[in-house]
Amino acid sequence: MEYRSILVHLDNSERARGCVDIALQIAQQHDAHVSALCAPAAIEHRLDYVFTFGTEYWDRQMSEEDDHRRALEHYFLQRLADAKLKGEWHTALQNAEREMMARARYADLIVLRQSDPENPNASLGNRFQTRLTLAAGRPVLWVPYTGQFPSIGKRIVVAWDAGQSATRALYDALPFMRQAQQTSLVTFTLPNSERSRIPGADMGLVLARHGIQVEVAALHPPPTVSVEEALLSTVQKNGCDLLVMGAYGHARWREILLGGVTHAVMGLMPVPVLMSH
């Protein structure tokens, strides 16, 4: 698989332009077509806003968001032209999640931004993005809400546990790994566990057949260090600019939620994270 079609999800936040820049940066690396979909999660909850704040507040907010959306569209199209890439802009003012999910089926890679915790709509955005990650069936690149990322995919860490989601994420990340300067396959072995083979060695051989040089490392975090802490520490210690991992989730009260390690990493991620489910 190659990244020939990239779908970037945008909202009306101040940091949306950074997500545009990253999507176009990846598109240049892979000669990809870029589709931008502006689909604010808050639109889905219009009745809640009207009931709580009144129609005057809602109308004023919508007018401001319309201005911001037009400015963002102009920015996207101008940057697209500057980069000499092909792409298109779409806006979803109703059924934003349904529209995003439908378009996701035709994307090789989805790019979205982690919600800024200071944004009043952060909880809505997190649920929107989480459901997309777990249900789209496509690899999703989460971009941290803050920070600068001049390169993505030059130094990669792959979190490997030989599970279904990790396997999907690894193969979905092959286009990045083929262009990477360094790829590290990291497994986590609990103390006192016995194994007949080096964890990750078999997958290391598979990647070698793809022409990808990979370093395989088995980490042994002590009981006082969680898996997510050890994983993020490895990412920062190696100076990596992309983390690849499976997206694990569970259903609760009709809400799709990220579970355990996945949720912790998404809350603290220092670099972009490519996830598949």
N, C-alpha and C positions, 0 to 999 in steps of 0.2 A: 504493500500500500504506500502511496505517496500523498502528501498534502497538496491537492490541486484545488480544493474548494474549502474555503475557510469562512465560518459564520461567526461574527462577533456580536455579542449581546451588549447593548448600551442602554443606560438609563439617563436620568436628567441630573445626575450628580456632577459636582465640579471636577471630579477625577476621570470622567468618561473619556476625555481626550487622550489620557495616558493609555487607556485600553485600545483606542484606535491606533495609536503609534505602535504598540506591541503587535497588534494583529497585522499591520502593514509590514512591520519588520520581519515577521515570520513568513508572510506572503512573498517578500522579496527573496528570502532564503530558498523558498521552495517553488517559486514561479507560480503562485496560486491566485485564483480568483477570490475576491473578498466580498461577501455579502454582509452588510451592517443592518441589524434590526434594532431599532429603538423601541423598547417595550417596557415602560416603567411598571413595576409590580404594583404600585399604589393605585393604578387605574382600576385594578380588579376590586378595590375596596371603596369605590366611590360612595356607596350608600352609607357606609360606616362614617366616612368623613363628613358627609352632609348632615347626618344625624347628630354628630358630635359638635361640629364647628359651625354649621349653617351653610346655606348656599352661597352667601356673599364671600365667605372665606374660600370656599371651593373654587368659585369662578375666578377669584384673584390668583389663586395658586395655579390654576390651569392656564391663565394668560401668561404668567411668568414662565411656566414650563414650555409653553408653545414657543416663546422667544428663545429660550435656551435650546430647544430642540432644533429650531431653524439654524441657529448659530453652529450647533454641533454637526448638522448635516453639511453645512458649507465647509466646515473644517475637514470633515471626512472626504468629501469630494475633491477638495483642493489638495489634500495630502495624497490621495489616490492618484491624481493627475501628476503631481510632482514625482511620485515614485514610478510613474509609467506602468501602473498596474491596472487591471480590469476589475470592475466591481459594481455594486449597486447598493442603493439605500432603500430601506423599507421602514415604515412606522406602523406599530400596532397600538391603537388606542382602545381597543376592546379585545377581550380574550387574549391578553398578551402571552400568557403561558401556553395556551393552545397553539398560537401562531408560532411561537419559538419552537415548540416541540415538533410541529409539522415541518418546519424548515430544517430542523436538526437532522432529519433523516437523510438529507442530501448533502451533508457536510462531511468532509474528511476530518475536520478538527473544529471544535467550538472553543471560542475564547470568551471568557467572562471575567468580571472583576469581583473580588471579594468585597462585600458590603462594608462601608465605613461605619464603625460602631457609633460614631457621633451623629450619623444620619438618622433622623426620626423614623425613616422607613426601613431601617436596617433589618429588623426582624422579618418584614415582608420579603425583602430582597433575599435574605438567607434561605427562606423556605422555597422561594421561586428557584433559586440557583441549585439548591440541594435536590429538589424533585427533578430538575433537568438533568443533573449529573447522574442520578440513579435510574432514570427512565428513558433517556434519549437513545441509548445504545451506541453512542459515539464517544470518542475521547474528548475530554473537556480540559482545557488549560485554564486553571484559576490563577488570576493575577492579583498579587497583594494590593490592598487598597492604598498603601503608601510605599514609597521607595522608588529608586531609579534602576532600570534594568537594561544597560547598554548591550548586553548579549543574553541570549536565551538558548540553552542547549549546547553550549561549548564544553561545559563540565557537568556531567549528569550523574546523579545518584539514583539507582533503581532499588526500591525496597522490595525484597523478594521473599515470599513464604511458600511458593509453589502452589498457591491457591488459585481459584478460577479468576477472581478479579485482578490479582497480581499478574497472572498470565496474560489476560486481555490487555492490561495497561502496558506491559512490556512490549508486546507485539505492536500495539498502537503507537508506541514511541520509537519504532525502528527508523522512521524518516529523520528524527532528531539525532538518533545514535549514529546514523551513517555519516553525519556531518560533524559529529562531536570530536573534540580534541581528547577527551577522556571520559570513559564511562565506568562507573563503579557499581557492581552488583552486591548489595549489602543484605546479609541475612542476620537474624538475631537468634542466638542460642542461649537458652536459659542455663544457669549453673547446674552442674551435675548431670546434664543430659548426655546420653550416649548415642553416637551416630556412627554408622559404618563408613560413611563417605563425607567428604567435605561439603557442607551445605552450599548449594548454588553451583557446584562444579559442573553438573550436567547442563544447566542452562548456559553456563559460560562457554561450553563446547558448541552449543547450538548457535550462539551469537558469533562465535569464531567462524562458523560456516557461512554466515552472512557477511563476512569480511570485517567484523566489528571487534576491535581489541577491547577487552573488558578485564577489569581487575575484580576478582571475587574476594570478598572479605566477610568473615563470620564474626559478628560482634557478640560480646558476652557481658551485657550490662548487669551490674550487681542488683540484688533485690530492691535496693533503695532507689534505683533509677528506672523510670518507666520506659517502655519501648519508644513512645513518641519523643521523650526527652533525648534518648540515645540517638534516635534517627535525626532529629533536628540538629543535635550537636555534631553529628557526622557531616551533615550538609554544610554547616558553617565552617567546620575545621578544614574541610577539603576545598573551600572556596567555590562551591558549586553554584550554578545558576539555573538549575532545573532539577526538581525532584519528581520521580515517576513512581506511582503507587496505585494499588487497587482501591476503589471506593467501596467501602463496606457500609451497609445500612440495615435498618430494620423498621418495620411498620409499627406505629403506635397511635391508637385513636384516630385512624385514617390519615395521619400525617406521616410522610416518609422522612425519616431522620437519619443523619449520619451517626454511625456507632463508634464507640470507643476511640481507638487510635486515630481513625479518620477525622473525627470531630476535633480532637485535640490538635492535630496537625493543621487543619484548616483555620483554627483560631489563632495560631501562632506563626504561620508560615512566613519565613524570611525571604523566600524566593518563589517564583512561579511553580505551580504543582500541576502535573499532568495526571489526570485520574480517569479510570475506566471502570465500568461495572458490568 
